[in-house]
């Protein structure tokens, strides 16, 4: 759907709700990463050699990639939450501009 420049429609409450959902998913990812990390730590003590070294490289790549996902989710959540506040405040300001004093 496209809108002419300067025209938009938004549900700031829905944006706020989505911001919260995104934050919860980010926390779930962090918790699951911690759980997986603890489980994989046991491999280090029992696995030696070239394959173990290559595993460590891939494991490090995996950690970096999941941190990037989590960082991106956090940024998206903050942006969506910020947009919700801005839209809500703007709507309130415009509404007040149309109020007649004493009414």
One Martini backbone bead per residue (centre of mass of N, CA, C, O) as a GRO file, in nm:
protein
  103
    1UNK     BB    1   0.096   0.037   0.023
    2UNK     BB    2   0.035   0.371  -0.082
    3UNK     BB    3   0.127   0.707   0.001
    4UNK     BB    4   0.119   1.012   0.006
    5UNK     BB    5   0.295   1.261   0.076
    6UNK     BB    6   0.212   1.311   0.423
    7UNK     BB    7   0.076   1.027   0.439
    8UNK     BB    8  -0.077   0.834   0.714
    9UNK     BB    9  -0.096   0.517   0.899
   10UNK     BB   10  -0.135   0.441   1.259
   11UNK     BB   11  -0.068   0.210   1.538
   12UNK     BB   12   0.080   0.275   1.829
   13UNK     BB   13  -0.005   0.026   1.995
   14UNK     BB   14   0.108  -0.186   1.800
   15UNK     BB   15   0.398  -0.092   1.809
   16UNK     BB   16   0.437  -0.136   2.111
   17UNK     BB   17   0.378  -0.439   2.108
   18UNK     BB   18   0.604  -0.517   1.907
   19UNK     BB   19   0.836  -0.416   2.077
   20UNK     BB   20   0.790  -0.618   2.305
   21UNK     BB   21   0.815  -0.876   2.136
   22UNK     BB   22   1.104  -0.829   2.042
   23UNK     BB   23   1.230  -0.826   2.326
   24UNK     BB   24   1.147  -1.117   2.398
   25UNK     BB   25   1.299  -1.260   2.172
   26UNK     BB   26   1.579  -1.162   2.249
   27UNK     BB   27   1.578  -1.298   2.529
   28UNK     BB   28   1.539  -1.587   2.427
   29UNK     BB   29   1.797  -1.601   2.267
   30UNK     BB   30   1.987  -1.552   2.504
   31UNK     BB   31   1.899  -1.801   2.667
   32UNK     BB   32   1.957  -2.017   2.447
   33UNK     BB   33   2.254  -1.950   2.414
   34UNK     BB   34   2.338  -2.018   2.701
   35UNK     BB   35   2.249  -2.310   2.696
   36UNK     BB   36   2.420  -2.400   2.453
   37UNK     BB   37   2.692  -2.317   2.567
   38UNK     BB   38   2.690  -2.508   2.811
   39UNK     BB   39   2.667  -2.771   2.643
   40UNK     BB   40   2.929  -2.721   2.460
   41UNK     BB   41   3.155  -2.710   2.678
   42UNK     BB   42   3.192  -3.024   2.708
   43UNK     BB   43   3.359  -3.066   2.446
   44UNK     BB   44   3.636  -2.941   2.520
   45UNK     BB   45   3.730  -3.172   2.726
   46UNK     BB   46   3.676  -3.429   2.496
   47UNK     BB   47   3.812  -3.258   2.249
   48UNK     BB   48   4.072  -3.327   2.016
   49UNK     BB   49   4.212  -3.149   1.753
   50UNK     BB   50   4.141  -3.043   1.438
   51UNK     BB   51   3.833  -3.064   1.459
   52UNK     BB   52   3.810  -2.901   1.720
   53UNK     BB   53   3.930  -2.643   1.603
   54UNK     BB   54   3.719  -2.604   1.380
   55UNK     BB   55   3.481  -2.589   1.567
   56UNK     BB   56   3.568  -2.330   1.715
   57UNK     BB   57   3.542  -2.148   1.471
   58UNK     BB   58   3.239  -2.201   1.414
   59UNK     BB   59   3.141  -2.123   1.693
   60UNK     BB   60   3.233  -1.829   1.678
   61UNK     BB   61   3.058  -1.757   1.433
   62UNK     BB   62   2.788  -1.821   1.567
   63UNK     BB   63   2.805  -1.615   1.792
   64UNK     BB   64   2.828  -1.365   1.612
   65UNK     BB   65   2.562  -1.406   1.454
   66UNK     BB   66   2.367  -1.405   1.700
   67UNK     BB   67   2.448  -1.124   1.800
   68UNK     BB   68   2.353  -0.974   1.548
   69UNK     BB   69   2.061  -1.051   1.571
   70UNK     BB   70   2.014  -0.933   1.852
   71UNK     BB   71   2.101  -0.644   1.787
   72UNK     BB   72   1.890  -0.600   1.567
   73UNK     BB   73   1.642  -0.649   1.740
   74UNK     BB   74   1.695  -0.425   1.942
   75UNK     BB   75   1.690  -0.194   1.733
   76UNK     BB   76   1.406  -0.246   1.629
   77UNK     BB   77   1.259  -0.220   1.900
   78UNK     BB   78   1.345   0.074   1.953
   79UNK     BB   79   1.229   0.196   1.693
   80UNK     BB   80   0.935   0.108   1.733
   81UNK     BB   81   0.898   0.238   2.012
   82UNK     BB   82   0.969   0.526   1.922
   83UNK     BB   83   0.748   0.554   1.709
   84UNK     BB   84   0.512   0.522   1.899
   85UNK     BB   85   0.569   0.775   2.069
   86UNK     BB   86   0.568   0.983   1.842
   87UNK     BB   87   0.285   0.931   1.732
   88UNK     BB   88   0.132   0.974   1.995
   89UNK     BB   89   0.231   1.262   2.052
   90UNK     BB   90   0.142   1.391   1.788
   91UNK     BB   91  -0.159   1.335   1.814
   92UNK     BB   92  -0.194   1.492   2.078
   93UNK     BB   93  -0.098   1.766   1.968
   94UNK     BB   94  -0.308   1.796   1.743
   95UNK     BB   95  -0.557   1.778   1.919
   96UNK     BB   96  -0.489   2.032   2.094
   97UNK     BB   97  -0.492   2.235   1.853
   98UNK     BB   98  -0.827   2.181   1.824
   99UNK     BB   99  -0.884   2.310   2.083
  100UNK     BB  100  -1.113   2.491   2.266
  101UNK     BB  101  -1.112   2.719   2.482
  102UNK     BB  102  -1.347   2.627   2.737
  103UNK     BB  103  -1.449   2.321   2.628
   0.00000   0.00000   0.00000
